């Protein structure tokens, strides 16, 4: 299957809507039950801390820029441990996708169509999710790009319409709750808001065309989604009050029911539900897409599309049994979900990052060690060659003996037949007697030319020193030592 790529702008939109998700309906009551009127403070702190979570995901994604989160697990942890962690992670995505379908069914049955069973809503929504997964990531990103402007317009309209009913006394007194309650509220907010952003590692950075812009988009989308949630939580506290917000199952929907402009513009809360349906569609798709692609990669399938229908049916069945009632759902989201999601969305990425950094440092250390060993080997080879080029001690002694015998040198130079002797004496060019003898001997031009060449070619001199002295030259030198008068006779011949 060909690799799908989305733009950094589309990635920013997906990040924003994914962070909102189901939090737009359930998070106000969740944190208002513990933080009361200070719920907006807990949400604001949670958004700031969520930027650290985004930094963690970005750092992990940069360690394996060409792999998604599932492939990175197997590469960093190995096949065996990687598949174990992937299976645990996919269990989270599968159960969470089924839970989101449950929320869709229970919301529509409770607030909109009480006579319709939840299975009908889950079935219809599952068909949309499966069809989006079949069309692929690029088509999904384009649909998010179309839905986002409508989401923003409805949200702005919602704020403008509800502003006249704000009562600032509902938010007082400020900072009254204990630190423990504030801490639990922050954790619960982050578990719903930012922990699910780990799903974006399935498309970042491998499926984003411009990675540098997508980094900024990750932060911008998180901040934008956090602003929407903080604003919504603050409005719920200001309009409904802390106690009424905590007692409602879907306080934001109840907030939209309060909109009444001139007794004419009323009962427009179903339009507000469009925001929630849009955001939950994005989050449900990401959970389902991660599950299907992850299972396909574990099973070594080239295409994940054959798994869409069976996994869609399984997820729809889970939506009917995952929560027997709304009380069980509230307990799960407040007590179990923060711990369950923390293990696979925060702790697992931290472990992956630590192991990846350690392995990268080891690989760099091994590469540096291999490079150093290669340099040492080269230096050793040069040393051996240099040692091989050192002059032979026996040859050195022979040369020293020849330096002590100037008469012999002159005799050898006058003898044109002793080529070996001439070569041996050429090495001793530093003796003036040799030069005088060569200048007096006008008949031996070859010997004189050879000596002059050797004066201008020190490299040949060094090469001659490296070569052992010829045995024939040594014998000739010994024979010529017994003829000291040969130079005098040659001078008489010249006269």
Secondary structure as UniProt FT lines:
FT   HELIX           8..20
FT   TURN            21..22
FT   HELIX           23..35
FT   HELIX           36..38
FT   HELIX           39..63
FT   TURN            64..66
FT   HELIX           69..77
FT   HELIX           79..107
FT   HELIX           108..112
FT   TURN            114..115
FT   HELIX           118..135
FT   HELIX           137..162
FT   HELIX           163..165
FT   HELIX           168..171
FT   TURN            174..175
FT   HELIX           179..193
FT   HELIX           195..202
FT   TURN            203..207
FT   HELIX           211..240
FT   HELIX           242..247
FT   HELIX           251..257
FT   STRAND          260..261
FT   TURN            262..264
FT   STRAND          265..266
FT   HELIX           269..298
FT   TURN            299..300
FT   HELIX           305..307
FT   HELIX           308..321
FT   HELIX           326..331
FT   HELIX           332..336
FT   HELIX           337..342
FT   HELIX           343..347
FT   HELIX           348..388
FT   HELIX           393..403
FT   HELIX           406..414
FT   TURN            416..417
FT   HELIX           419..426
FT   TURN            427..430
FT   HELIX           432..440
FT   HELIX           445..456
FT   HELIX           458..466
FT   HELIX           471..480
FT   TURN            481..482
FT   TURN            484..485
FT   HELIX           486..494
//
